[in-house]
Structure formats: C-alpha cells, structure tokens
C-alpha cells in the first residue's frame, strides 16, 4: 500500500481542524457551510461532509465568527505547508493573519510603501482626496511575505562576491536596498459566498492591482462554498483574482456526481479547465510560482 504523501496528510489535518470547529450540522442536519434555504446547497454540502468524515452537531456559528475561524485555520495550514516547499524557492517567508497597521496596513510592504507618502500628501492638502480617492485602504485576510536577501546570503559559497555596495543598488530583493518585505500573496478567505462577498473580493483584488509599484502579489481566494454557481460568480473571468481555491474540491466533485447534477458538474469542469478553480492542496505550490 502506497504511503499517504505529506500534502495528503496536511490536507486531512486541515479538514479535521474544520470538522472540530466550524464545519458542523445543526438540529435540522444542515451543514454549516450550506445555505439552509437552498435544497441543492444542503444536499451538496452534506455529500462533502460525509466524505470528509465524522462531524459534530451543534448550533451554527454566526457568520462573522465562522469566517474569522476559517481565516485562522487557513493561515495555520499555509504556515505549515510552506515549510515543506521552501527549498523550491529559498528565502525567508512569513504567513500572517490579519496584518496590523490600521488603515494603511498595506503600506508596510515594498510594492505599496508609496501609499504612506500619498496619505500624508492628502492630509496636508485635503482636496486631493476627491481626486485620488481612498480605495488603496486594503487589509487582506492572509498575507504571505518574502523578505529580501542579505548580502551574506547572496555572496555565500561563491568564488567572488556577486554584489557589493557599488552594484545592484536598487533591486528590492537586497536587504541593503530596502527594509520592507515583499508582498508575495494576498489571500481572501470566504467560508461561504454570497454576491456581496464575491464583489468585495474582486474590489480588493483590483485595488491591489491598481495601487502597486512593481511585482504584483499572487491574489487568491479560499472558500468553503458548496454551490458551483456561486463559486463561478467569483472564479469565472480574468483580470483580478488569480485563482479560487476550494477547501474540498475532490469531495465537491464527487458529491455533485453522486447527486447527478449534470449542469453543476459541467460548470465545475469549466472552471477547472480554465485554471480558475483549484484545491486547497494546490495553493502552497502556486504561492512559490
């Protein structure tokens, strides 16, 4: 029997964390990620839940509480998973949930540092606010940071120094040039999807794109939504979000097939073929790309 690979174990542990916290059924046997007013949503979510294993029953957590817990569990999963693939892209990485820094939290990253100066200019000249706006105020659920290299790391094990104080003085990958980390990824977590939540994720992605200077971070969304039509509202299309990652993609597909939901299976396949939807286990590898 083939041993389960590490990422299979990590995926299973991720699901166990969800089953022990926010993924549960209520007294009506409605899974907590299902829309109780939609028969299809309940059927699909139930099929996913049965494939993931034993679950607890209890009162459904309030949406905001469940959403925050989902963010924490996703961040913990990524923090552990990235340790196993760091040899594929060397450097110092950090996964952070809910970055601090108030309204200008995004300005602590290299590509968005200029927004702090912009904010100061607006404070000094208020009428600029009407021209520039304030759509740069972004606070991602999870950020993945990559720190610049110190010269001793760059010059390590080389016959001659690769760099010194006279060369490559502007690249942001040298700690000698900047003290701020690079925003490698911005990840939005949506335990379930409604139209307003999908649009919020798109708006944040567009703000990240418009306001950056330099390298664009990987922009992703993780969701536990069971309805393919709602996933499609966020996954289909290009230009903003790089990809949507489902917390249990294989189980979702099997559930749809078992329920003989032909149209939903086709919709899911469209997203898969178009590289718009992937499994949570794919995300750590995509982050290093």
C-alpha angles and dihedrals in degrees: 000000000000114000116243110258120242094254090052088055092047091050091051092048089050090055091047090055090053093046090053094049126018105001104083142122126248128222089280089054092247113149114237094241093053128094101243090207093058119074091198093051091051092047094050095044090048090053091051091048093051090053093050094056139239117005138189125244121220146109115324111250118242112269096249093048093047091047093053092048090050089054092052093049092047092049092050091050093051093045091057097038095052091057089066096053100038091104087067092062113019124213139080114302132186133189114205131185117212103353117224126230104097122238093349097047092128091060092074089077123082098242092052103035091108090067090074090060090045091053091051090051091052091050090051093045108028097186088069088072089071090054102039100031125200104262089122091079098109130162111179120205092233130012129192113208131197118198123217120255123258115231091247088061093047093048095041116127095359124130090226130020112272092207141011136168092293102056140052090013098159107044112115091218091076118081086210088069102040140015095202124094124239116249100235097175142004113203128191118201119210115176088191132006129233124165094263093051092051092051092048090056092049093048092051091049092051091050090053089051097046098044103044129106111207129343115033113227121233105267114207143161126211116201142176093199112138099198114089091204091059092044088051091055087067104027101049118083131037139240102069121039115040096209144335118234121205120212092225110013098160092048090048092053093047091049092052092048093049091050090050092234095162098174092048091050090052091049091050091049090051090056092046095048090047092053090240098119131044140161125268088249090063095056101078090054093047091052092063093049 
